[in-house]
Amino acid sequence: MQGAPLAERSYNHVAFKIEDAEYDRCLERIETLGLEMKESRPRVPGEGRSIYFYDDDNQLFELHTGTLDARLERYRRQDGR
């Protein structure tokens, strides 16, 4: 990101898709780097898993094992549509 670091942290974030098989490796790497992590929000079964973490400039990133289309489809099925 260009510009000065953010003055405060928020939930605004950039998300990247990862394969479910990469989840544990990514989590371990983030923990090894000592990056501050944010607890993932509650999810419905089948929506995928996420890792949220901040960089040194207060930017929030998400690594997610699903896609937006799959997430929306899961919500539609949950609502009975």
C-alpha positions in Angstrom: 0.0 0.0 0.0 1.2 3.5 -0.8 1.1 6.4 1.6 1.5 6.8 5.3 0.6 3.9 7.7 -3.0 3.9 8.8 -3.6 5.7 12.1 -5.9 3.0 13.4 -7.0 -0.5 12.6 -10.3 -1.4 11.1 -12.1 -4.3 9.5 -11.5 -2.9 6.0 -9.2 -5.4 4.4 -7.8 -7.1 1.3 -8.7 -10.7 0.8 -6.7 -13.4 -1.1 -7.9 -16.9 -2.0 -5.8 -19.8 -0.9 -6.4 -23.6 -1.2 -7.6 -25.3 1.9 -4.5 -27.5 1.8 -2.4 -24.3 2.2 -4.3 -23.1 5.3 -2.1 -24.7 8.0 1.2 -23.7 6.2 0.0 -20.1 5.9 -1.1 -20.0 9.5 2.2 -21.3 10.7 4.1 -18.8 8.6 2.1 -15.8 9.9 2.6 -17.0 13.5 6.4 -17.5 12.8 6.6 -13.9 11.5 4.9 -12.7 14.7 2.2 -10.8 12.9 -0.8 -9.8 14.9 -3.8 -11.9 14.0 -7.5 -10.9 14.3 -10.0 -13.6 15.2 -12.1 -14.8 12.3 -15.8 -14.0 12.3 -18.2 -16.8 12.8 -18.9 -18.8 9.7 -21.5 -21.2 8.5 -20.4 -24.8 7.6 -19.1 -25.0 4.1 -18.2 -21.3 3.8 -14.4 -21.8 4.0 -11.8 -20.8 6.5 -10.1 -17.5 7.0 -6.9 -16.1 8.5 -6.9 -12.4 9.3 -3.6 -10.6 10.1 -2.2 -7.0 10.2 0.9 -5.8 8.6 3.2 -3.2 10.2 1.2 -0.4 8.6 -2.1 -1.5 10.2 -3.4 -2.9 7.0 -5.7 -6.0 7.5 -5.3 -8.9 5.1 -7.4 -12.1 4.8 -6.4 -15.4 3.4 -9.6 -17.4 2.6 -10.1 -20.9 1.4 -13.3 -20.2 -0.5 -14.6 -17.9 -3.2 -17.2 -15.2 -3.1 -19.5 -17.2 -5.4 -19.2 -20.3 -3.2 -19.9 -18.2 -0.1 -23.0 -16.5 -1.6 -24.3 -19.9 -2.8 -23.8 -21.3 0.7 -25.9 -18.4 2.1 -28.6 -19.0 -0.5 -28.9 -22.7 0.5 -28.9 -21.8 4.2 -31.8 -19.4 3.6 -33.7 -22.1 1.6 -33.5 -20.3 -1.7 
